[in-house]
Amino acid sequence: MDWLKFVGDNRFGRVKSDDWDIAIGPVANDATMPVLSLFFAEVYTEEETIRRLLPQKLKDQYAFKTQRAIDLLRFHEVVKA
């Protein structure tokens, strides 16, 4: 539920606070937009929107929003698949 509100606030320029060092959450992409658009248009409830998004198995994204957050990153290792 918090993620839906966060995405909506960002999409419509209603971000109340942008002082986070890092933002982590599922990627809202082209595949999610039809469902999100209907949520933003108040056609779907939060519960219905989440029910429709869960099967998409969204991947998380990490946004390092400040230099402070970037400075905390450390190289660990390379993993070959």
ZAVEXZA-294101 format. One record per residue (C-alpha): residue number from 1; residue in three letters; chain; y, z, x. Coordinates in steps of 0.02 Angstrom, whole numbers, plus 50000, padded with zeros to 5 digits. Layout:
<fidrens>
<fidren><nr>NUM</nr><rest>ala</rest><kette>A</kette><north>Y</north><up>Z</up><east>X</east></fidren>
...
</fidrens>
This chain:
<fidrens>
<fidren><nr>1</nr><rest>met</rest><kette>A</kette><north>50000</north><up>50000</up><east>50000</east></fidren>
<fidren><nr>2</nr><rest>asp</rest><kette>A</kette><north>50120</north><up>50045</up><east>50141</east></fidren>
<fidren><nr>3</nr><rest>trp</rest><kette>A</kette><north>50080</north><up>49880</up><east>50225</east></fidren>
<fidren><nr>4</nr><rest>leu</rest><kette>A</kette><north>50127</north><up>49781</up><east>50068</east></fidren>
<fidren><nr>5</nr><rest>lys</rest><kette>A</kette><north>50293</north><up>49871</up><east>50056</east></fidren>
<fidren><nr>6</nr><rest>phe</rest><kette>A</kette><north>50326</north><up>49845</up><east>50242</east></fidren>
<fidren><nr>7</nr><rest>val</rest><kette>A</kette><north>50287</north><up>49658</up><east>50232</east></fidren>
<fidren><nr>8</nr><rest>gly</rest><kette>A</kette><north>50397</north><up>49639</up><east>50078</east></fidren>
<fidren><nr>9</nr><rest>asp</rest><kette>A</kette><north>50541</north><up>49734</up><east>50157</east></fidren>
<fidren><nr>10</nr><rest>asn</rest><kette>A</kette><north>50531</north><up>49625</up><east>50312</east></fidren>
<fidren><nr>11</nr><rest>arg</rest><kette>A</kette><north>50517</north><up>49462</up><east>50215</east></fidren>
<fidren><nr>12</nr><rest>phe</rest><kette>A</kette><north>50667</north><up>49502</up><east>50107</east></fidren>
<fidren><nr>13</nr><rest>gly</rest><kette>A</kette><north>50778</north><up>49587</up><east>50237</east></fidren>
<fidren><nr>14</nr><rest>arg</rest><kette>A</kette><north>50761</north><up>49761</up><east>50164</east></fidren>
<fidren><nr>15</nr><rest>val</rest><kette>A</kette><north>50700</north><up>49850</up><east>50320</east></fidren>
<fidren><nr>16</nr><rest>lys</rest><kette>A</kette><north>50767</north><up>50027</up><east>50308</east></fidren>
<fidren><nr>17</nr><rest>ser</rest><kette>A</kette><north>50729</north><up>50074</up><east>50487</east></fidren>
<fidren><nr>18</nr><rest>asp</rest><kette>A</kette><north>50690</north><up>49964</up><east>50635</east></fidren>
<fidren><nr>19</nr><rest>asp</rest><kette>A</kette><north>50683</north><up>50097</up><east>50768</east></fidren>
<fidren><nr>20</nr><rest>trp</rest><kette>A</kette><north>50494</north><up>50094</up><east>50794</east></fidren>
<fidren><nr>21</nr><rest>asp</rest><kette>A</kette><north>50429</north><up>50062</up><east>50968</east></fidren>
<fidren><nr>22</nr><rest>ile</rest><kette>A</kette><north>50269</north><up>49980</up><east>50905</east></fidren>
<fidren><nr>23</nr><rest>ala</rest><kette>A</kette><north>50217</north><up>49908</up><east>50736</east></fidren>
<fidren><nr>24</nr><rest>ile</rest><kette>A</kette><north>50031</north><up>49882</up><east>50703</east></fidren>
<fidren><nr>25</nr><rest>gly</rest><kette>A</kette><north>49954</north><up>49804</up><east>50549</east></fidren>
<fidren><nr>26</nr><rest>pro</rest><kette>A</kette><north>49864</north><up>49656</up><east>50472</east></fidren>
<fidren><nr>27</nr><rest>val</rest><kette>A</kette><north>49936</north><up>49483</up><east>50499</east></fidren>
<fidren><nr>28</nr><rest>ala</rest><kette>A</kette><north>50022</north><up>49409</up><east>50347</east></fidren>
<fidren><nr>29</nr><rest>asn</rest><kette>A</kette><north>49988</north><up>49223</up><east>50373</east></fidren>
<fidren><nr>30</nr><rest>asp</rest><kette>A</kette><north>49977</north><up>49059</up><east>50276</east></fidren>
<fidren><nr>31</nr><rest>ala</rest><kette>A</kette><north>49811</north><up>49112</up><east>50199</east></fidren>
<fidren><nr>32</nr><rest>thr</rest><kette>A</kette><north>49885</north><up>49274</up><east>50131</east></fidren>
<fidren><nr>33</nr><rest>met</rest><kette>A</kette><north>50048</north><up>49202</up><east>50067</east></fidren>
<fidren><nr>34</nr><rest>pro</rest><kette>A</kette><north>49986</north><up>49138</up><east>49897</east></fidren>
<fidren><nr>35</nr><rest>val</rest><kette>A</kette><north>49927</north><up>49314</up><east>49854</east></fidren>
<fidren><nr>36</nr><rest>leu</rest><kette>A</kette><north>50079</north><up>49399</up><east>49930</east></fidren>
<fidren><nr>37</nr><rest>ser</rest><kette>A</kette><north>50197</north><up>49281</up><east>49838</east></fidren>
<fidren><nr>38</nr><rest>leu</rest><kette>A</kette><north>50119</north><up>49330</up><east>49672</east></fidren>
<fidren><nr>39</nr><rest>phe</rest><kette>A</kette><north>50136</north><up>49513</up><east>49720</east></fidren>
<fidren><nr>40</nr><rest>phe</rest><kette>A</kette><north>50319</north><up>49490</up><east>49766</east></fidren>
<fidren><nr>41</nr><rest>ala</rest><kette>A</kette><north>50346</north><up>49399</up><east>49600</east></fidren>
<fidren><nr>42</nr><rest>glu</rest><kette>A</kette><north>50269</north><up>49553</up><east>49515</east></fidren>
<fidren><nr>43</nr><rest>val</rest><kette>A</kette><north>50124</north><up>49452</up><east>49444</east></fidren>
<fidren><nr>44</nr><rest>tyr</rest><kette>A</kette><north>49996</north><up>49558</up><east>49539</east></fidren>
<fidren><nr>45</nr><rest>thr</rest><kette>A</kette><north>49997</north><up>49747</up><east>49553</east></fidren>
<fidren><nr>46</nr><rest>glu</rest><kette>A</kette><north>49975</north><up>49829</up><east>49723</east></fidren>
<fidren><nr>47</nr><rest>glu</rest><kette>A</kette><north>49794</north><up>49865</up><east>49679</east></fidren>
<fidren><nr>48</nr><rest>glu</rest><kette>A</kette><north>49758</north><up>49685</up><east>49627</east></fidren>
<fidren><nr>49</nr><rest>thr</rest><kette>A</kette><north>49844</north><up>49617</up><east>49782</east></fidren>
<fidren><nr>50</nr><rest>ile</rest><kette>A</kette><north>49741</north><up>49725</up><east>49898</east></fidren>
<fidren><nr>51</nr><rest>arg</rest><kette>A</kette><north>49581</north><up>49680</up><east>49803</east></fidren>
<fidren><nr>52</nr><rest>arg</rest><kette>A</kette><north>49619</north><up>49496</up><east>49832</east></fidren>
<fidren><nr>53</nr><rest>leu</rest><kette>A</kette><north>49667</north><up>49519</up><east>50015</east></fidren>
<fidren><nr>54</nr><rest>leu</rest><kette>A</kette><north>49518</north><up>49625</up><east>50070</east></fidren>
<fidren><nr>55</nr><rest>pro</rest><kette>A</kette><north>49392</north><up>49480</up><east>50075</east></fidren>
<fidren><nr>56</nr><rest>gln</rest><kette>A</kette><north>49507</north><up>49388</up><east>50197</east></fidren>
<fidren><nr>57</nr><rest>lys</rest><kette>A</kette><north>49465</north><up>49516</up><east>50334</east></fidren>
<fidren><nr>58</nr><rest>leu</rest><kette>A</kette><north>49639</north><up>49510</up><east>50407</east></fidren>
<fidren><nr>59</nr><rest>lys</rest><kette>A</kette><north>49657</north><up>49538</up><east>50593</east></fidren>
<fidren><nr>60</nr><rest>asp</rest><kette>A</kette><north>49780</north><up>49666</up><east>50660</east></fidren>
<fidren><nr>61</nr><rest>gln</rest><kette>A</kette><north>49934</north><up>49619</up><east>50758</east></fidren>
<fidren><nr>62</nr><rest>tyr</rest><kette>A</kette><north>50030</north><up>49728</up><east>50879</east></fidren>
<fidren><nr>63</nr><rest>ala</rest><kette>A</kette><north>50218</north><up>49707</up><east>50895</east></fidren>
<fidren><nr>64</nr><rest>phe</rest><kette>A</kette><north>50295</north><up>49792</up><east>51046</east></fidren>
<fidren><nr>65</nr><rest>lys</rest><kette>A</kette><north>50473</north><up>49807</up><east>50983</east></fidren>
<fidren><nr>66</nr><rest>thr</rest><kette>A</kette><north>50561</north><up>49900</up><east>51124</east></fidren>
<fidren><nr>67</nr><rest>gln</rest><kette>A</kette><north>50564</north><up>49894</up><east>51312</east></fidren>
<fidren><nr>68</nr><rest>arg</rest><kette>A</kette><north>50500</north><up>50073</up><east>51308</east></fidren>
<fidren><nr>69</nr><rest>ala</rest><kette>A</kette><north>50341</north><up>50014</up><east>51222</east></fidren>
<fidren><nr>70</nr><rest>ile</rest><kette>A</kette><north>50319</north><up>49868</up><east>51342</east></fidren>
<fidren><nr>71</nr><rest>asp</rest><kette>A</kette><north>50340</north><up>49983</up><east>51491</east></fidren>
<fidren><nr>72</nr><rest>leu</rest><kette>A</kette><north>50190</north><up>50085</up><east>51432</east></fidren>
<fidren><nr>73</nr><rest>leu</rest><kette>A</kette><north>50072</north><up>49935</up><east>51442</east></fidren>
<fidren><nr>74</nr><rest>arg</rest><kette>A</kette><north>49951</north><up>49936</up><east>51588</east></fidren>
<fidren><nr>75</nr><rest>phe</rest><kette>A</kette><north>49829</north><up>49801</up><east>51642</east></fidren>
<fidren><nr>76</nr><rest>his</rest><kette>A</kette><north>49652</north><up>49865</up><east>51628</east></fidren>
<fidren><nr>77</nr><rest>glu</rest><kette>A</kette><north>49530</north><up>49721</up><east>51651</east></fidren>
<fidren><nr>78</nr><rest>val</rest><kette>A</kette><north>49486</north><up>49543</up><east>51608</east></fidren>
<fidren><nr>79</nr><rest>val</rest><kette>A</kette><north>49342</north><up>49522</up><east>51486</east></fidren>
<fidren><nr>80</nr><rest>lys</rest><kette>A</kette><north>49255</north><up>49353</up><east>51475</east></fidren>
<fidren><nr>81</nr><rest>ala</rest><kette>A</kette><north>49173</north><up>49312</up><east>51311</east></fidren>
</fidrens>
